């Protein structure tokens, strides 16, 4: 097999040859000669942790072809690859896949890869400081030598002329759990992109209209939902697609003007929701100007692309008048309707397309799309927070990178209706990189004829995030509503541990079958497969949630003869057992109802 790492690339320079553990970073280019001055620096931040910084500089603005940075590590104890993209699998990639693994840009994914071992330890994590321009990251195993060749490609897409480019790469070889390495990458990014303030209400349960109503929404029906939702602990309603148009075809042909056709008395609706002690967020598909909108006609020469699928244009944020228009839309709605937040959707469509000219001609004040999107989202945030400092701004996967933590305080798992496993995995993926930004579940929904203990699986899989609920509360069965009340109350009582406790998410290759959050006083465990749960006995209170369809819970007791008060609850909150047990060292089996909880308290 050919050497795919460097085939077709011309060697330019070696960085950190003597400092890095397995040799330096080799720099290649598609140009045989590159008329840029290089400067580079490699720092050891602590044992096993390095930062390499590479600068390119030219006295006159010019374009360049793709550049590739390559380094390698031995494939020892390597089990899988963690990427921020929820659509990726967790396999060991081959070298021929390494240039297609992860693309990162301002509104798409995060520039980090984590290689982890069979014991969930970090083997090698690397991350880039540039979260605005398009980067390609990869790590592929070469069959001939059993080494993994890591790479970062800059300028892979067309880029406008530039004078200077700087990139820092964090390289972590430390032996520690993989979650710690990803958490530290998230912290490192905050030096480049300071996260926005997260108000307390962003960390409280929310009701979404999307799965429960789609576009079939009225003020009357939503106010009835809010009356019920507010009583059981839901503090915000997110009014999704449909409020802006009477058309119900599920497309985006009527977006862009953002006039509340279906909600003509929007201010009154918001005031009534506020009277129920709930906040109001509104959905906007930020880049889309539908073909039937006035905005489409007004800005028809300022588009990046027209989508036949969406029946809408993707507007070009490099035009200052486009940015001003969008900002004014949100500011006007905030002021006139007294909104509390915005769900800004589809911003990952702000990208350069095949025919996008990357110049500042024709009235554009940015040549590249990435920096213009960064400017747009930052200006939206500044304009809204100037009016309401505690404004809520939600983004969803894939737009969850470090730049967007500057501009939004809520990251939501991508749509996965009725798919508890995907919801769990996407939530944990977000938790590992999002720091203090509030991580939300995808909206919870299920068939209303589902047995209640199976419907509850949707809830127990998302406990380590802020719940978003999307069922018709006034139409579901009494048992379903009782289950929602029980788990919402449980979540509220334990949210500090669930959201801010030390998080261990075992088995990334297996969709995290065992998840643990711990504080000094309490430990909460969700188990999603028939595996043994190790009890160290260090915490005084341990809750174990049976998030699977068998009732047998296998406990692996580490310390001998510790005595616990034992309480077992079903998914409705009914206590089904109460006892005092002295647990001997070794394996024991306890029967817990599906979606039920066992609470162990040291006596």
Secondary structure by P-SEA (a helix, b strand, c coil): ccccccccccccccccccccccbbbbbbcccccccbbbbbcccccccccbbbbbbbbbcccccccbbbbbbbbccccccccccccccccccccccccccccccccccccccbbbbbcccccccbbbbbcccccbbbbbbbbcccccbbbbbccccccccccccbbbbbbbbbcccccaaaaaaaaaaaacccccccccccccccbbbbccccccccccaaaaaaaaaaaaaacccbbbbcccccccccccccccccccccccccaaaaaaaaaaaacbbbbbbbcccccccccccccccccccccccccccccccccccaaaaaaaaaaaaaaaaaccccccccccccccccccccccccccccccccaaaaaaaaaaaaaaaaaaaccbbbbbbccccccccccccccbbbcccccccaaaaaaaaaaaaacccccbbbcccccccccccccccaaaaaaccccbbbbbcccccccaaaaaaaaaaaaaaaaccccccccccccccccccccbbbbbcccbbbbbbccbbbbbbcccccbbbbbccccccbbbbbccccccccbbbbbcccccccbbbbbbccccbbbbbbcccbbbbbbcc
